[in-house]
Amino acid sequence: MVIVVGAVGLGMLRTDPTGEVRVDTAGPDRNDAAVERVDLELPAPAGSPPAWEPARGRRPVLAELADVRGEPVTSATFAVQVGAGTHWTWVVAGAGDGRLRAALDSVAKGPGALSPDGRVLAVAFPGLLQLVDLTRGEPPRSVLTGPIEGPSPVAVAWSPDGRSVAVLRSSTSDGDSIAASVEIAPASGAVGRRFSAVDAPLGIAWSSDGLRVATTRARPSATSLGRTTVIEVASGRGVIVPPGAGSIVGWSGKALLRSVEDDTPQSSPEGPNPPVARNGTVILQDDNGKELHRYPVANGMLRGNGPATDRTQAFGLVTPNSRSAGTPYAVVIDLTTGEEVARPVTSSLGLPYVLGLGDGSLIIAEELPGRFEVKAVDWRTSGTTPLATLPFRDESFRFSPGSQAVLPGY
C-alpha cells in the first residue's frame, strides 16, 4: 500500500518506523496551505494481540443493574460508561423498559458507540473492537482493527448503514509531531483498514452516504486554526483540508460543517462580572475548502464535543455560551437556512447535561438527589420522555471527565 510523503498543510507528512504517519508542523495557526490530495491508507495490522482485559475490582454501584447476557434487550436508546480504577462498565438503557443493563466490563476506559438501530454496542481498545450484540445475550466479539502499539482510541463512529465502525486513535508526542490514525472495521468481523489523519483530531464523523469519513479538530477558540482529514474509504485516498477559524464539527449532507465564535460580544455586558454572550457563525464548505454557505447563529456555537447534528444531518445543535437556570441551554437550527426550528429549550431545575441530538429530540441528563434522569426533549413542543434513570449511590460520579455517554448512531 502506497503512502505519499510530501508537503501537507502546515508541514511534512512522513512515516516513522512503526508505519504510522506523522505531521511535522511548521508553525502554529498559519492559514497559508492549499488542499493536499494524498494516499492515506496504512499497512494492515499483522497478528496484533488483543488489548482488552476483563475488569478487576468492584463494579460501579448502580441500583437494579442486570447483565445484558442474562437480560438482552431489543435495542438500546442510551449508553454510558461508568467506573474507576480497574473496573469500567458500559451500561445501556433498554428502549422498551428504560431499565439499566451492564453490557461490557473492562480493566480500562474505552470509547464506544451504539449502532444506528441501537442493537450493537462497539467499544474500542488499542488494536481491537469489542462488539456486544445487545439482543442475543452472547459474549462480546473481538474484531482486530490495528496494531496494539500507538495512540489510544479517542472516538468511535458507526457508518450510517450500520455495516462498519470507524475508530479514531490520536495523540501528541512532543507538541510538534502528531500521531493519528483511523481504523475502519466491518461489523461482520472481516479484516479492517487503516488510514492516516492529522492535527491530533478529537472527533470523527461519517458523511451521510457512508463514502467518506472526516476527522474533526474541536477547538474552543475562534483564533485557533485546525485542519481536517477527509478519507475516501473505497479508494484509500483523501484530502487534507487547510486550516480555518473555528472548528470542523461534522457534516450536513455532502458539506463539511465549521463552527466559528465571533470575537465581539453580542451585547454590552453589565455588572462587575457579567457573562459574555457572543454570536457565532456556521460555515458549510466542500472538502476543497471552498465556502458554500455562511449564516449567523445567536449566542453560541455548534456543539463540538458530541453529536452536532441529528442522524439526518439536517438539524444542528447549538449550545449557548452563557447559560444558567431559566435561560436557554440548547437551540436547534435548520442547517440549510441557519434559522431556529423552535423556541430555545430551557429548564427551571438547573443546567442539564446536554448529550446530543436524537431523532426529533434533544437528549439531556438532569442531576437530581442520588440519581440522573436521562430524557428526550422534543425540540418543537418541549415535551419530555424519560429514557432511563441512573441511580448513582456514589455521589462523586459525574458524566465528565471519566465517563462517556453515547446515543444510537454516534
TIBA-994393 format. One record per residue (C-alpha): x negated, y negated, z. Coordinates in pm, whole numbers, plus 50000, padded with zeros to 5 digits. Each point is the difference from the previous one (the first is absolute). Example, Ala and Ser with C-alpha at 12.3 -4.5 7.8 and 13.67 -1.06 7.14 Angstrom:
2
+-------+-------+-------+
|     u |     v |     w |
+-------+-------+-------+
| 48770 | 50450 | 50780 |
| 49863 | 49656 | 49934 |
+-------+-------+-------+
//
This chain:
410
+-------+-------+-------+
|     u |     v |     w |
+-------+-------+-------+
| 50000 | 50000 | 50000 |
| 49863 | 49661 | 49899 |
| 49950 | 49705 | 50229 |
| 49916 | 49670 | 49835 |
| 49742 | 49801 | 50193 |
| 50004 | 49628 | 49926 |
| 50123 | 49658 | 50096 |
| 50329 | 50015 | 50184 |
| 50173 | 49704 | 50164 |
| 49762 | 49834 | 50245 |
| 49716 | 50248 | 49977 |
| 49869 | 50327 | 49862 |
| 50178 | 50336 | 49998 |
| 49758 | 50282 | 50078 |
| 49998 | 50354 | 50132 |
| 49816 | 50114 | 50311 |
| 49854 | 50351 | 50044 |
| 50333 | 50136 | 50129 |
| 50177 | 49902 | 49677 |
| 50204 | 49727 | 50166 |
| 50034 | 49671 | 49817 |
| 49878 | 49690 | 50183 |
| 50026 | 49632 | 49916 |
| 49710 | 49767 | 50075 |
| 50162 | 49660 | 50048 |
| 49832 | 49685 | 49876 |
| 50167 | 49757 | 50234 |
| 50323 | 49944 | 50192 |
| 50320 | 49852 | 49862 |
| 49882 | 49924 | 49648 |
| 50259 | 50000 | 49724 |
| 49771 | 50014 | 49698 |
| 50059 | 50352 | 49877 |
| 50182 | 50145 | 49704 |
| 50196 | 50324 | 49994 |
| 49769 | 50299 | 49963 |
| 50120 | 50327 | 49843 |
| 49807 | 50297 | 50134 |
| 50017 | 50375 | 50040 |
| 50118 | 50050 | 50357 |
| 50014 | 50378 | 50032 |
| 49750 | 50157 | 50240 |
| 49877 | 50360 | 50013 |
| 50249 | 50245 | 50149 |
| 49924 | 50137 | 50349 |
| 49822 | 50334 | 50016 |
| 50099 | 50226 | 50287 |
| 50054 | 49731 | 50261 |
| 50074 | 50152 | 50340 |
| 50326 | 49899 | 50172 |
| 49976 | 49690 | 50220 |
| 50318 | 50060 | 50198 |
| 49997 | 50141 | 50353 |
| 50295 | 50093 | 50221 |
| 50063 | 49755 | 50282 |
| 49852 | 50042 | 50347 |
| 50140 | 49874 | 50327 |
| 50353 | 49887 | 50083 |
| 50253 | 49906 | 49738 |
| 50149 | 49648 | 50037 |
| 50288 | 50009 | 50248 |
| 50323 | 49956 | 49805 |
| 50340 | 50101 | 50129 |
| 50194 | 50267 | 49809 |
| 49716 | 50072 | 49758 |
| 50037 | 50317 | 49792 |
| 49763 | 50154 | 49742 |
| 50075 | 49986 | 49628 |
| 49896 | 50367 | 49972 |
| 50271 | 50088 | 50250 |
| 50259 | 49749 | 49883 |
| 49946 | 49899 | 49634 |
| 50198 | 49709 | 49855 |
| 50162 | 49936 | 49664 |
| 49787 | 49685 | 49966 |
| 49847 | 49724 | 50211 |
| 50078 | 49630 | 49999 |
| 49714 | 49887 | 50223 |
| 49660 | 50123 | 50117 |
| 49758 | 49859 | 50256 |
| 49661 | 50112 | 50129 |
| 49945 | 49987 | 50375 |
| 49730 | 50126 | 50233 |
| 49669 | 49932 | 50168 |
| 49658 | 50161 | 50041 |
| 49995 | 50337 | 49821 |
| 50373 | 50057 | 49965 |
| 50187 | 49813 | 49728 |
| 50347 | 50094 | 49883 |
| 50203 | 49901 | 49695 |
| 50364 | 49982 | 50109 |
| 50294 | 49992 | 49757 |
| 50364 | 49903 | 50048 |
| 50249 | 50217 | 49813 |
| 50234 | 49832 | 49753 |
| 50309 | 50174 | 50130 |
| 49971 | 49981 | 50377 |
| 49730 | 49746 | 50088 |
| 49826 | 50250 | 50230 |
| 49622 | 49999 | 50031 |
| 49785 | 50292 | 49888 |
| 49623 | 50050 | 50012 |
| 49876 | 50064 | 49646 |
| 49620 | 50018 | 50033 |
| 49747 | 49993 | 50285 |
| 49634 | 49918 | 49940 |
| 49684 | 49923 | 50192 |
| 49968 | 49658 | 49833 |
| 50218 | 49735 | 49841 |
| 50080 | 50030 | 49632 |
| 50209 | 49775 | 49770 |
| 50318 | 50155 | 49865 |
| 50300 | 49949 | 49774 |
| 50342 | 50155 | 49945 |
| 50092 | 50119 | 49651 |
| 50266 | 49794 | 49819 |
| 50269 | 50253 | 50093 |
| 49883 | 50016 | 50364 |
| 49941 | 50375 | 49983 |
| 49618 | 50017 | 50019 |
| 49752 | 49822 | 50228 |
| 49647 | 49953 | 49865 |
| 49720 | 49919 | 50246 |
| 49644 | 49928 | 49884 |
| 49673 | 50102 | 50161 |
| 49648 | 49980 | 49851 |
| 50003 | 50229 | 49698 |
| 50351 | 50139 | 50022 |
| 50371 | 49947 | 50043 |
| 50231 | 50179 | 50238 |
| 50342 | 50040 | 49837 |
| 50289 | 50077 | 50236 |
| 50325 | 50116 | 49838 |
| 50252 | 49875 | 50255 |
| 50280 | 50215 | 49859 |
| 49848 | 50349 | 50026 |
| 49846 | 50031 | 50345 |
| 49676 | 50130 | 49848 |
| 49639 | 49928 | 50108 |
| 49835 | 49695 | 49835 |
| 49828 | 50058 | 49666 |
| 49646 | 49872 | 49941 |
| 49910 | 49839 | 49665 |
| 49638 | 49906 | 49927 |
| 49958 | 49647 | 49865 |
| 49631 | 49908 | 50019 |
| 49673 | 50042 | 50189 |
| 50013 | 50007 | 50377 |
| 49719 | 49741 | 50008 |
| 50065 | 49633 | 49938 |
| 50257 | 49749 | 50120 |
| 50303 | 50105 | 50199 |
| 50349 | 49982 | 49846 |
| 50181 | 49671 | 50065 |
| 50323 | 50034 | 49799 |
| 50221 | 50259 | 49831 |
| 50257 | 49946 | 49723 |
| 50234 | 50238 | 49814 |
| 50058 | 49963 | 49628 |
| 50354 | 49886 | 49913 |
| 50092 | 50348 | 49872 |
| 49872 | 50168 | 50316 |
| 49758 | 50224 | 49811 |
| 49668 | 49845 | 50105 |
| 49844 | 49838 | 50305 |
| 49734 | 49729 | 49988 |
| 49755 | 49956 | 50288 |
| 49791 | 49686 | 50043 |
| 49662 | 50034 | 50173 |
| 49819 | 49677 | 50077 |
| 49730 | 49851 | 50220 |
| 49737 | 49727 | 50008 |
| 49648 | 50114 | 50079 |
| 49785 | 49689 | 50036 |
| 50218 | 49706 | 49899 |
| 49875 | 50007 | 49641 |
| 50030 | 50356 | 49875 |
| 50348 | 50147 | 50004 |
| 50104 | 50364 | 49964 |
| 50355 | 50069 | 49891 |
| 50176 | 50271 | 49804 |
| 50348 | 50120 | 49909 |
| 50084 | 50370 | 50007 |
| 50314 | 50117 | 49819 |
| 50122 | 50351 | 50073 |
| 50301 | 50179 | 49850 |
| 50246 | 50099 | 50272 |
| 49999 | 50346 | 49841 |
| 49651 | 50053 | 50139 |
| 49809 | 49988 | 49670 |
| 49651 | 49847 | 49989 |
| 50009 | 49625 | 50052 |
| 49811 | 49717 | 49832 |
| 49782 | 49725 | 50144 |
| 49959 | 49639 | 49888 |
| 49789 | 49703 | 50103 |
| 50141 | 49684 | 50161 |
| 49849 | 49668 | 50110 |
| 50011 | 49736 | 50272 |
| 50079 | 50224 | 50299 |
| 50371 | 50012 | 49914 |
| 50254 | 50045 | 50278 |
| 50305 | 50110 | 49803 |
| 50102 | 50208 | 49700 |
| 50308 | 49980 | 49778 |
| 50136 | 50192 | 49700 |
| 50159 | 49824 | 49704 |
| 50369 | 50085 | 49954 |
| 49925 | 50223 | 49699 |
| 49743 | 50199 | 50197 |
| 49731 | 49947 | 49736 |
| 49776 | 49761 | 50195 |
| 49879 | 49951 | 50355 |
| 49880 | 49668 | 50142 |
| 49785 | 49961 | 50306 |
| 50085 | 49684 | 50188 |
| 49785 | 49772 | 50211 |
| 50225 | 49855 | 50272 |
| 49849 | 49680 | 50137 |
| 50172 | 49744 | 50224 |
| 49844 | 49687 | 49857 |
| 50082 | 49832 | 49671 |
| 49637 | 49895 | 49967 |
| 49871 | 50358 | 50018 |
| 49969 | 50150 | 49656 |
| 50025 | 50368 | 49925 |
| 50005 | 50225 | 49696 |
| 50217 | 50300 | 49933 |
| 49937 | 50322 | 49809 |
| 50272 | 50121 | 49763 |
| 49952 | 50369 | 49919 |
| 50147 | 50162 | 49689 |
| 50052 | 50347 | 50143 |
| 50026 | 50194 | 49674 |
| 49685 | 49863 | 49838 |
| 49782 | 49951 | 50306 |
| 49929 | 49646 | 49885 |
| 50112 | 49672 | 50146 |
| 49934 | 49635 | 50053 |
| 49851 | 49789 | 50276 |
| 50232 | 49697 | 50029 |
| 49798 | 49689 | 50091 |
| 50046 | 49818 | 50329 |
| 50265 | 49741 | 50066 |
| 50152 | 49816 | 50292 |
| 50212 | 50203 | 50240 |
| 50037 | 50376 | 49978 |
| 50141 | 50266 | 49771 |
| 50282 | 50172 | 50189 |
| 50155 | 50238 | 49748 |
| 50200 | 50014 | 49676 |
| 50319 | 49861 | 49854 |
| 50074 | 50223 | 49702 |
| 49686 | 49988 | 49784 |
| 49869 | 49677 | 50157 |
| 49765 | 49967 | 50296 |
| 50126 | 49796 | 50296 |
| 49768 | 49743 | 50157 |
| 50105 | 49806 | 50310 |
| 49847 | 49662 | 50085 |
| 50044 | 49777 | 50305 |
| 49998 | 49626 | 49930 |
| 49742 | 49785 | 50177 |
| 50244 | 49728 | 50107 |
| 50261 | 50031 | 50277 |
| 50363 | 50024 | 49893 |
| 50101 | 49720 | 50236 |
| 49836 | 49766 | 50249 |
| 49962 | 50193 | 50328 |
| 50106 | 49847 | 50330 |
| 49889 | 50058 | 50358 |
| 49658 | 50078 | 50151 |
| 49967 | 50353 | 49855 |
| 50256 | 50024 | 49720 |
| 50030 | 50307 | 49774 |
| 49874 | 49922 | 49652 |
| 50242 | 50113 | 49731 |
| 49852 | 50033 | 49653 |
| 50156 | 50062 | 49666 |
| 49872 | 50279 | 49781 |
| 49980 | 50093 | 49635 |
| 50068 | 50332 | 49829 |
| 49805 | 50062 | 49680 |
| 50068 | 50277 | 49749 |
| 49704 | 50085 | 49779 |
| 49902 | 50271 | 49756 |
| 49699 | 50221 | 50056 |
| 49791 | 49770 | 49781 |
| 50041 | 49730 | 50264 |
| 50239 | 49795 | 49783 |
| 50268 | 49820 | 50199 |
| 50353 | 50095 | 49890 |
| 50222 | 49821 | 50251 |
| 49957 | 49777 | 50305 |
| 50261 | 49888 | 50252 |
| 50000 | 49856 | 50352 |
| 50106 | 50182 | 50315 |
| 50114 | 49802 | 50305 |
| 49801 | 50041 | 50321 |
| 49815 | 50323 | 49947 |
| 49824 | 50254 | 49781 |
| 50085 | 50339 | 49861 |
| 49927 | 50263 | 50259 |
| 49649 | 50130 | 49946 |
| 49955 | 50277 | 50259 |
| 50299 | 50219 | 49918 |
| 50257 | 50054 | 49726 |
| 50022 | 49660 | 49829 |
| 50279 | 50110 | 49767 |
| 50286 | 50246 | 49999 |
| 49963 | 50318 | 49795 |
| 50156 | 49838 | 49693 |
| 49731 | 49727 | 50018 |
| 50279 | 49748 | 49935 |
| 50005 | 49842 | 50348 |
| 49720 | 49871 | 50219 |
| 49967 | 49962 | 50377 |
| 49878 | 49663 | 50126 |
| 49892 | 49968 | 50361 |
| 50008 | 49637 | 50121 |
| 49680 | 49867 | 50156 |
| 50183 | 49835 | 50290 |
| 50241 | 50234 | 50179 |
| 50172 | 50021 | 50339 |
| 50325 | 50131 | 50147 |
| 50297 | 49854 | 49816 |
| 49798 | 49892 | 49696 |
| 49958 | 50195 | 49675 |
| 49754 | 50288 | 50021 |
| 50057 | 50127 | 49644 |
| 50115 | 49866 | 49664 |
| 50079 | 50219 | 49697 |
| 49944 | 49848 | 49656 |
| 50084 | 50100 | 49644 |
| 49662 | 50054 | 49836 |
| 50126 | 49894 | 49658 |
| 50107 | 49655 | 50118 |
| 49839 | 49944 | 50340 |
| 50342 | 49917 | 50146 |
| 50124 | 50131 | 50334 |
| 50259 | 50276 | 49953 |
| 50166 | 49934 | 50336 |
| 49969 | 49786 | 50309 |
| 49681 | 50054 | 50204 |
| 50018 | 50282 | 50256 |
| 49988 | 49893 | 50366 |
| 50018 | 50169 | 50340 |
| 50109 | 49863 | 50337 |
| 49815 | 50274 | 50192 |
| 49653 | 49892 | 49904 |
| 49758 | 50060 | 49717 |
| 50032 | 50359 | 49869 |
| 49734 | 50207 | 49828 |
| 50064 | 49967 | 49626 |
| 49909 | 50336 | 49846 |
| 50093 | 49932 | 49637 |
| 50275 | 50015 | 49741 |
| 50222 | 50302 | 49948 |
| 50271 | 50033 | 49735 |
| 50212 | 49689 | 50058 |
| 49888 | 49981 | 50360 |
| 49729 | 49847 | 50212 |
| 49850 | 50254 | 50242 |
| 49915 | 49863 | 50344 |
| 49914 | 50127 | 50348 |
| 50116 | 49813 | 50309 |
| 49818 | 50043 | 50329 |
| 50242 | 50069 | 50285 |
| 49933 | 50119 | 50358 |
| 49832 | 50340 | 49971 |
| 50073 | 50053 | 49631 |
| 49987 | 49873 | 49644 |
| 50315 | 49987 | 49788 |
| 49931 | 50046 | 49628 |
| 50274 | 49851 | 49784 |
| 50092 | 49924 | 49642 |
| 50131 | 49645 | 49955 |
| 50203 | 49932 | 49685 |
| 49837 | 49684 | 49867 |
| 50323 | 49871 | 49849 |
| 50247 | 50063 | 50285 |
| 49756 | 50022 | 50297 |
| 50182 | 50318 | 50106 |
| 49779 | 50250 | 50185 |
| 49977 | 50381 | 49983 |
| 49801 | 50189 | 50268 |
| 49730 | 50227 | 49855 |
| 49823 | 50130 | 50308 |
| 49928 | 49936 | 50366 |
| 49640 | 50037 | 50113 |
| 50026 | 50041 | 50380 |
| 49639 | 49932 | 50096 |
| 49932 | 50059 | 50367 |
| 49647 | 49873 | 49948 |
| 50057 | 49626 | 50030 |
| 49660 | 49928 | 49843 |
| 50116 | 50122 | 49657 |
| 50014 | 49748 | 49720 |
| 50052 | 50048 | 49625 |
| 49662 | 49842 | 49935 |
| 49715 | 50054 | 50033 |
| 49969 | 50376 | 50045 |
| 50326 | 50103 | 49837 |
| 50151 | 49984 | 49655 |
| 50355 | 49993 | 49869 |
| 50106 | 50102 | 49649 |
| 50323 | 50021 | 49802 |
| 50091 | 50240 | 49718 |
| 49803 | 49923 | 49688 |
| 49718 | 49795 | 50155 |
+-------+-------+-------+
//
